[in-house]
């Protein structure tokens, strides 16, 4: 069986955040969020096709930020994620075992717009050699699919209470 990693597909994230001012321009922000991401695999061999795999996780970023004026913020820190939750979404006939890191570096830029904030961020898993081990079933020898980069990009809109 031959397996290739395809492109990422848009997912979603929902969560809560707590922002604490630690100095006039500096703040500490912690978050808890549920994420749902998707990725596509192409496979060929005795059967051929594509499969979209779903990963559901809980993530806990811990960020240190600096305000650059009244609107713009820069932030960075660590993000911790759980292993995928629930059952695998691989189609019948494929067994997927996931690997990769659970601790990431994240950072970005944010904009405070009254009671709303808009954040743009990139999260990467340093030194990660993300892989997916895929087999026709649980007894067949697996094929390993390496993912070039374990990066995610996100845009979030939050309402501050």
PyMOL commands that set and color helices and strands:
alter all, ss='L'
color gray80, all
select strands_A, chain A and resi 2-21+26-44+49-68+72-81+95-98+103-113+116-124+131-135+143-146+151-159
alter strands_A, ss='S'
color yellow, strands_A
deselect
rebuild
show_as cartoon
